[in-house]
Every structure is written in C-alpha cells, then in structure tokens.
Amino acid sequence: MRAKVSVRVLMQRINRRLAKQGPVRIRQSSGPRMRRRSGHYYSLDIVREEVVETCINPLALAKELGCLAEGEEVEGWTGPEMERYFRVPIAGEAGSKEDPRK
C-alpha cells in the first residue's frame, strides 16, 4: 500500500527544499484571472516579488527535487486528471516562450 501525501504537504516540502537553494518559492494561483496568466502553480522570487516561471507541475518538480519518498503518492493526483492543471501557455501570455510579435 502506498502512503498518501496531501498537496499542501507536498508544497511545503518543495518550498523547504527550494529555501535551501535561494529565494524562489512555489505558489498556487488565487482566482481565475491569475490562473489564466500563470497557470495553477507558479514560482515567485520572494525578494524581488517577481514571477520567475509559470505553469509549474509540482509533482514533477517534487520528484526532481527528491521531495517524495519511495512508496508515496500525492492524494488525488494520479493519471490524466492532473493535465488540466498544467496547460501550456498561449503565445503572448505570461510564461509563453514564444515571441508574441511573430
């Protein structure tokens, strides 16, 4: 049986790990307007108060940083239902890597 970890606990683990590396933290968007601009999760430089990256997948980041132990899974975050949270931004939107002037 796999141990279940809540999203809140996962975010705390990620932010504690990131705190050791510098001033960047992961935040959850509040409200539909912010979600359209930055996705559900984004990274924020807490010193400069600037958005560093948008549309972050916290589960992939947690695995990359080693925040999930072997045998742990995030409660309610399995399979394709996660994809709705991590859309790719449209050209010209915040977080888009494409130049909107093209």
VMD Tcl script that builds the backbone (N, CA, C; Angstrom):
set m [mol new atoms 306]
animate dup $m
set s [atomselect $m all]
$s set {name element resname resid chain x y z} {
  {N N MET 1 A 0.838 -1.184 0.000}
  {CA C MET 1 A 0.000 0.000 0.000}
  {C C MET 1 A 0.885 1.250 0.000}
  {N N ARG 2 A 0.529 2.204 -0.837}
  {CA C ARG 2 A 1.304 3.438 -0.960}
  {C C ARG 2 A 0.799 4.471 0.050}
  {N N ALA 3 A 1.729 5.185 0.652}
  {CA C ALA 3 A 1.366 6.254 1.580}
  {C C ALA 3 A 0.893 7.461 0.784}
  {N N LYS 4 A -0.178 8.085 1.242}
  {CA C LYS 4 A -0.734 9.246 0.541}
  {C C LYS 4 A -0.261 10.524 1.214}
  {N N VAL 5 A 0.100 11.499 0.370}
  {CA C VAL 5 A 0.574 12.807 0.825}
  {C C VAL 5 A -0.370 13.839 0.238}
  {N N SER 6 A -0.813 14.802 1.031}
  {CA C SER 6 A -1.707 15.843 0.515}
  {C C SER 6 A -0.909 16.845 -0.320}
  {N N VAL 7 A -1.616 17.600 -1.135}
  {CA C VAL 7 A -0.995 18.619 -1.976}
  {C C VAL 7 A -0.323 19.678 -1.105}
  {N N ARG 8 A -0.971 20.041 -0.020}
  {CA C ARG 8 A -0.408 21.044 0.885}
  {C C ARG 8 A 0.926 20.594 1.467}
  {N N VAL 9 A 1.001 19.350 1.884}
  {CA C VAL 9 A 2.251 18.806 2.420}
  {C C VAL 9 A 3.316 18.784 1.329}
  {N N LEU 10 A 2.934 18.409 0.127}
  {CA C LEU 10 A 3.878 18.387 -0.987}
  {C C LEU 10 A 4.438 19.786 -1.252}
  {N N MET 11 A 3.575 20.799 -1.258}
  {CA C MET 11 A 4.016 22.173 -1.492}
  {C C MET 11 A 4.971 22.640 -0.382}
  {N N GLN 12 A 4.689 22.261 0.855}
  {CA C GLN 12 A 5.576 22.627 1.963}
  {C C GLN 12 A 6.953 21.979 1.803}
  {N N ARG 13 A 6.965 20.724 1.394}
  {CA C ARG 13 A 8.237 20.028 1.180}
  {C C ARG 13 A 9.038 20.692 0.062}
  {N N ILE 14 A 8.362 21.019 -1.041}
  {CA C ILE 14 A 9.036 21.668 -2.169}
  {C C ILE 14 A 9.614 23.007 -1.733}
  {N N ASN 15 A 8.816 23.820 -1.045}
  {CA C ASN 15 A 9.279 25.149 -0.643}
  {C C ASN 15 A 10.413 25.095 0.386}
  {N N ARG 16 A 10.391 24.094 1.257}
  {CA C ARG 16 A 11.512 23.937 2.201}
  {C C ARG 16 A 12.794 23.580 1.459}
  {N N ARG 17 A 12.664 22.723 0.457}
  {CA C ARG 17 A 13.843 22.343 -0.335}
  {C C ARG 17 A 14.351 23.535 -1.146}
  {N N LEU 18 A 13.426 24.303 -1.732}
  {CA C LEU 18 A 13.820 25.477 -2.511}
  {C C LEU 18 A 14.420 26.572 -1.628}
  {N N ALA 19 A 13.985 26.656 -0.372}
  {CA C ALA 19 A 14.510 27.668 0.549}
  {C C ALA 19 A 16.010 27.486 0.775}
  {N N LYS 20 A 16.479 26.271 0.704}
  {CA C LYS 20 A 17.910 25.995 0.870}
  {C C LYS 20 A 18.711 26.457 -0.349}
  {N N GLN 21 A 18.029 26.561 -1.508}
  {CA C GLN 21 A 18.713 26.904 -2.754}
  {C C GLN 21 A 18.667 28.388 -3.080}
  {N N GLY 22 A 17.716 29.131 -2.529}
  {CA C GLY 22 A 17.610 30.553 -2.854}
  {C C GLY 22 A 16.245 31.108 -2.504}
  {N N PRO 23 A 15.920 32.296 -3.025}
  {CA C PRO 23 A 14.683 32.983 -2.632}
  {C C PRO 23 A 13.435 32.610 -3.432}
  {N N VAL 24 A 13.483 31.587 -4.257}
  {CA C VAL 24 A 12.328 31.216 -5.099}
  {C C VAL 24 A 11.427 30.240 -4.358}
  {N N ARG 25 A 10.122 30.485 -4.410}
  {CA C ARG 25 A 9.121 29.607 -3.799}
  {C C ARG 25 A 8.020 29.317 -4.812}
  {N N ILE 26 A 7.322 28.214 -4.614}
  {CA C ILE 26 A 6.195 27.844 -5.466}
  {C C ILE 26 A 4.925 28.341 -4.794}
  {N N ARG 27 A 4.061 28.946 -5.576}
  {CA C ARG 27 A 2.789 29.466 -5.079}
  {C C ARG 27 A 1.652 28.920 -5.930}
  {N N GLN 28 A 0.464 28.858 -5.323}
  {CA C GLN 28 A -0.744 28.458 -6.045}
  {C C GLN 28 A -1.504 29.726 -6.421}
  {N N SER 29 A -1.960 29.770 -7.663}
  {CA C SER 29 A -2.687 30.950 -8.140}
  {C C SER 29 A -3.991 31.108 -7.384}
  {N N SER 30 A -4.342 32.364 -7.131}
  {CA C SER 30 A -5.601 32.636 -6.454}
  {C C SER 30 A -6.519 33.359 -7.436}
  {N N GLY 31 A -7.589 32.727 -7.777}
  {CA C GLY 31 A -8.555 33.352 -8.672}
  {C C GLY 31 A -8.340 32.986 -10.131}
  {N N PRO 32 A -9.425 33.068 -10.914}
  {CA C PRO 32 A -9.362 32.661 -12.319}
  {C C PRO 32 A -8.473 33.554 -13.184}
  {N N ARG 33 A -8.393 34.818 -12.869}
  {CA C ARG 33 A -7.562 35.722 -13.661}
  {C C ARG 33 A -6.080 35.355 -13.536}
  {N N MET 34 A -5.655 35.097 -12.328}
  {CA C MET 34 A -4.258 34.709 -12.097}
  {C C MET 34 A -3.960 33.349 -12.729}
  {N N ARG 35 A -4.931 32.419 -12.659}
  {CA C ARG 35 A -4.731 31.098 -13.264}
  {C C ARG 35 A -4.580 31.196 -14.774}
  {N N ARG 36 A -5.327 32.103 -15.416}
  {CA C ARG 36 A -5.190 32.272 -16.860}
  {C C ARG 36 A -3.814 32.805 -17.227}
  {N N ARG 37 A -3.257 33.657 -16.391}
  {CA C ARG 37 A -1.951 34.272 -16.677}
  {C C ARG 37 A -0.781 33.376 -16.299}
  {N N SER 38 A -0.898 32.658 -15.181}
  {CA C SER 38 A 0.264 31.945 -14.647}
  {C C SER 38 A 0.073 30.448 -14.481}
  {N N GLY 39 A -1.102 29.922 -14.805}
  {CA C GLY 39 A -1.370 28.521 -14.544}
  {C C GLY 39 A -1.742 28.325 -13.082}
  {N N HIS 40 A -1.981 27.107 -12.662}
  {CA C HIS 40 A -2.386 26.848 -11.282}
  {C C HIS 40 A -1.232 27.066 -10.302}
  {N N TYR 41 A -0.008 26.768 -10.737}
  {CA C TYR 41 A 1.153 26.913 -9.868}
  {C C TYR 41 A 2.231 27.695 -10.603}
  {N N TYR 42 A 2.922 28.568 -9.894}
  {CA C TYR 42 A 3.980 29.385 -10.478}
  {C C TYR 42 A 5.073 29.573 -9.437}
  {N N SER 43 A 6.267 29.960 -9.904}
  {CA C SER 43 A 7.352 30.227 -8.958}
  {C C SER 43 A 7.526 31.730 -8.809}
  {N N LEU 44 A 7.820 32.135 -7.592}
  {CA C LEU 44 A 7.914 33.541 -7.234}
  {C C LEU 44 A 9.234 33.796 -6.523}
  {N N ASP 45 A 9.964 34.818 -6.974}
  {CA C ASP 45 A 11.159 35.271 -6.272}
  {C C ASP 45 A 10.652 36.159 -5.137}
  {N N ILE 46 A 10.789 35.709 -3.894}
  {CA C ILE 46 A 10.190 36.436 -2.764}
  {C C ILE 46 A 10.973 37.678 -2.381}
  {N N VAL 47 A 12.201 37.833 -2.870}
  {CA C VAL 47 A 12.976 39.042 -2.599}
  {C C VAL 47 A 12.568 40.150 -3.556}
  {N N ARG 48 A 12.548 39.835 -4.855}
  {CA C ARG 48 A 12.187 40.833 -5.863}
  {C C ARG 48 A 10.682 40.910 -6.100}
  {N N GLU 49 A 9.939 39.958 -5.548}
  {CA C GLU 49 A 8.488 39.857 -5.736}
  {C C GLU 49 A 8.115 39.814 -7.213}
  {N N GLU 50 A 8.803 38.928 -7.946}
  {CA C GLU 50 A 8.560 38.739 -9.377}
  {C C GLU 50 A 8.263 37.281 -9.662}
  {N N VAL 51 A 7.367 37.066 -10.625}
  {CA C VAL 51 A 7.090 35.715 -11.080}
  {C C VAL 51 A 8.272 35.262 -11.928}
  {N N VAL 52 A 8.839 34.104 -11.575}
  {CA C VAL 52 A 10.008 33.586 -12.270}
  {C C VAL 52 A 9.594 32.647 -13.389}
  {N N GLU 53 A 8.651 31.751 -13.101}
  {CA C GLU 53 A 8.216 30.756 -14.075}
  {C C GLU 53 A 6.736 30.480 -13.862}
  {N N THR 54 A 6.027 30.193 -14.947}
  {CA C THR 54 A 4.598 29.916 -14.856}
  {C C THR 54 A 4.318 28.462 -15.249}
  {N N CYS 55 A 3.102 28.025 -14.969}
  {CA C CYS 55 A 2.615 26.686 -15.343}
  {C C CYS 55 A 3.540 25.578 -14.855}
  {N N ILE 56 A 3.842 25.590 -13.582}
  {CA C ILE 56 A 4.732 24.592 -12.985}
  {C C ILE 56 A 3.936 23.354 -12.595}
  {N N ASN 57 A 4.501 22.202 -12.831}
  {CA C ASN 57 A 3.927 20.941 -12.413}
  {C C ASN 57 A 4.587 20.554 -11.088}
  {N N PRO 58 A 3.903 20.749 -9.951}
  {CA C PRO 58 A 4.527 20.477 -8.654}
  {C C PRO 58 A 4.927 19.019 -8.460}
  {N N LEU 59 A 4.190 18.101 -9.044}
  {CA C LEU 59 A 4.523 16.688 -8.881}
  {C C LEU 59 A 5.855 16.376 -9.563}
  {N N ALA 60 A 6.049 16.870 -10.780}
  {CA C ALA 60 A 7.316 16.650 -11.489}
  {C C ALA 60 A 8.464 17.337 -10.755}
  {N N LEU 61 A 8.224 18.543 -10.248}
  {CA C LEU 61 A 9.254 19.270 -9.508}
  {C C LEU 61 A 9.610 18.533 -8.218}
  {N N ALA 62 A 8.610 18.012 -7.532}
  {CA C ALA 62 A 8.855 17.270 -6.284}
  {C C ALA 62 A 9.715 16.034 -6.552}
  {N N LYS 63 A 9.435 15.347 -7.641}
  {CA C LYS 63 A 10.242 14.168 -7.985}
  {C C LYS 63 A 11.664 14.565 -8.327}
  {N N GLU 64 A 11.807 15.685 -9.057}
  {CA C GLU 64 A 13.134 16.173 -9.433}
  {C C GLU 64 A 13.958 16.575 -8.207}
  {N N LEU 65 A 13.310 17.205 -7.227}
  {CA C LEU 65 A 13.996 17.660 -6.022}
  {C C LEU 65 A 14.139 16.565 -4.964}
  {N N GLY 66 A 13.472 15.436 -5.160}
  {CA C GLY 66 A 13.544 14.349 -4.189}
  {C C GLY 66 A 12.658 14.563 -2.977}
  {N N CYS 67 A 11.531 15.237 -3.160}
  {CA C CYS 67 A 10.620 15.552 -2.052}
  {C C CYS 67 A 9.628 14.434 -1.755}
  {N N LEU 68 A 9.509 13.473 -2.651}
  {CA C LEU 68 A 8.610 12.341 -2.425}
  {C C LEU 68 A 9.444 11.092 -2.179}
  {N N ALA 69 A 9.182 10.438 -1.068}
  {CA C ALA 69 A 9.892 9.202 -0.747}
  {C C ALA 69 A 9.340 8.061 -1.600}
  {N N GLU 70 A 10.115 7.020 -1.705}
  {CA C GLU 70 A 9.669 5.824 -2.436}
  {C C GLU 70 A 8.408 5.282 -1.760}
  {N N GLY 71 A 7.395 5.015 -2.517}
  {CA C GLY 71 A 6.153 4.488 -1.959}
  {C C GLY 71 A 5.142 5.552 -1.569}
  {N N GLU 72 A 5.433 6.818 -1.823}
  {CA C GLU 72 A 4.474 7.889 -1.536}
  {C C GLU 72 A 3.821 8.362 -2.827}
  {N N GLU 73 A 2.578 8.749 -2.721}
  {CA C GLU 73 A 1.881 9.332 -3.869}
  {C C GLU 73 A 1.046 10.506 -3.378}
  {N N VAL 74 A 0.812 11.447 -4.273}
  {CA C VAL 74 A 0.047 12.632 -3.913}
  {C C VAL 74 A -1.433 12.309 -4.015}
  {N N GLU 75 A -2.154 12.582 -2.969}
  {CA C GLU 75 A -3.570 12.264 -2.870}
  {C C GLU 75 A -4.373 12.984 -3.960}
  {N N GLY 76 A -5.064 12.202 -4.793}
  {CA C GLY 76 A -5.918 12.756 -5.833}
  {C C GLY 76 A -5.182 13.221 -7.076}
  {N N TRP 77 A -3.871 13.012 -7.147}
  {CA C TRP 77 A -3.096 13.472 -8.301}
  {C C TRP 77 A -2.481 12.310 -9.053}
  {N N THR 78 A -3.307 11.485 -9.599}
  {CA C THR 78 A -2.791 10.387 -10.398}
  {C C THR 78 A -3.506 10.382 -11.735}
  {N N GLY 79 A -2.794 10.029 -12.758}
  {CA C GLY 79 A -3.392 9.888 -14.073}
  {C C GLY 79 A -3.645 11.184 -14.814}
  {N N PRO 80 A -4.471 11.110 -15.853}
  {CA C PRO 80 A -4.665 12.241 -16.766}
  {C C PRO 80 A -5.415 13.428 -16.174}
  {N N GLU 81 A -6.105 13.281 -15.047}
  {CA C GLU 81 A -6.834 14.426 -14.486}
  {C C GLU 81 A -5.887 15.544 -14.048}
  {N N MET 82 A -4.610 15.237 -13.852}
  {CA C MET 82 A -3.625 16.255 -13.495}
  {C C MET 82 A -3.343 17.209 -14.638}
  {N N GLU 83 A -3.461 16.761 -15.869}
  {CA C GLU 83 A -3.074 17.556 -17.024}
  {C C GLU 83 A -3.838 18.865 -17.127}
  {N N ARG 84 A -5.047 18.937 -16.628}
  {CA C ARG 84 A -5.810 20.179 -16.717}
  {C C ARG 84 A -5.170 21.306 -15.917}
  {N N TYR 85 A -4.352 20.967 -14.927}
  {CA C TYR 85 A -3.694 21.980 -14.115}
  {C C TYR 85 A -2.451 22.569 -14.775}
  {N N PHE 86 A -1.896 21.869 -15.734}
  {CA C PHE 86 A -0.594 22.255 -16.265}
  {C C PHE 86 A -0.648 22.480 -17.764}
  {N N ARG 87 A -1.503 23.384 -18.177}
  {CA C ARG 87 A -1.636 23.688 -19.599}
  {C C ARG 87 A -0.426 24.466 -20.079}
  {N N VAL 88 A -0.190 24.418 -21.381}
  {CA C VAL 88 A 0.891 25.187 -21.988}
  {C C VAL 88 A 0.342 26.569 -22.317}
  {N N PRO 89 A 1.031 27.653 -21.944}
  {CA C PRO 89 A 0.513 28.991 -22.214}
  {C C PRO 89 A 0.456 29.288 -23.710}
  {N N ILE 90 A -0.507 30.103 -24.097}
  {CA C ILE 90 A -0.677 30.523 -25.483}
  {C C ILE 90 A 0.351 31.614 -25.774}
  {N N ALA 91 A 0.827 31.663 -27.026}
  {CA C ALA 91 A 1.821 32.672 -27.407}
  {C C ALA 91 A 1.330 34.060 -27.018}
  {N N GLY 92 A 2.191 34.825 -26.378}
  {CA C GLY 92 A 1.838 36.169 -25.953}
  {C C GLY 92 A 1.375 36.249 -24.510}
  {N N GLU 93 A 1.010 35.125 -23.904}
  {CA C GLU 93 A 0.608 35.112 -22.499}
  {C C GLU 93 A 1.845 35.061 -21.614}
  {N N ALA 94 A 1.652 35.397 -20.358}
  {CA C ALA 94 A 2.747 35.289 -19.392}
  {C C ALA 94 A 3.205 33.845 -19.334}
  {N N GLY 95 A 4.501 33.628 -19.386}
  {CA C GLY 95 A 5.052 32.283 -19.316}
  {C C GLY 95 A 5.265 31.646 -20.662}
  {N N SER 96 A 4.792 32.284 -21.726}
  {CA C SER 96 A 4.981 31.740 -23.064}
  {C C SER 96 A 6.420 31.954 -23.504}
  {N N LYS 97 A 7.019 30.922 -24.087}
  {CA C LYS 97 A 8.397 31.029 -24.544}
  {C C LYS 97 A 8.444 31.600 -25.969}
  {N N GLU 98 A 7.312 31.729 -26.594}
  {CA C GLU 98 A 7.226 32.195 -27.966}
  {C C GLU 98 A 7.084 33.713 -28.003}
  {N N ASP 99 A 7.737 34.345 -28.950}
  {CA C ASP 99 A 7.671 35.800 -29.099}
  {C C ASP 99 A 6.315 36.182 -29.689}
  {N N PRO 100 A 5.497 37.005 -29.000}
  {CA C PRO 100 A 4.168 37.354 -29.495}
  {C C PRO 100 A 4.183 38.241 -30.739}
  {N N ARG 101 A 5.345 38.809 -31.082}
  {CA C ARG 101 A 5.432 39.695 -32.248}
  {C C ARG 101 A 5.571 38.941 -33.551}
  {N N LYS 102 A 5.746 37.626 -33.506}
  {CA C LYS 102 A 5.893 36.838 -34.748}
  {C C LYS 102 A 4.594 36.716 -35.488}
}
mol reanalyze $m
mol bondsrecalc $m
mol representation Tube
mol addrep $m
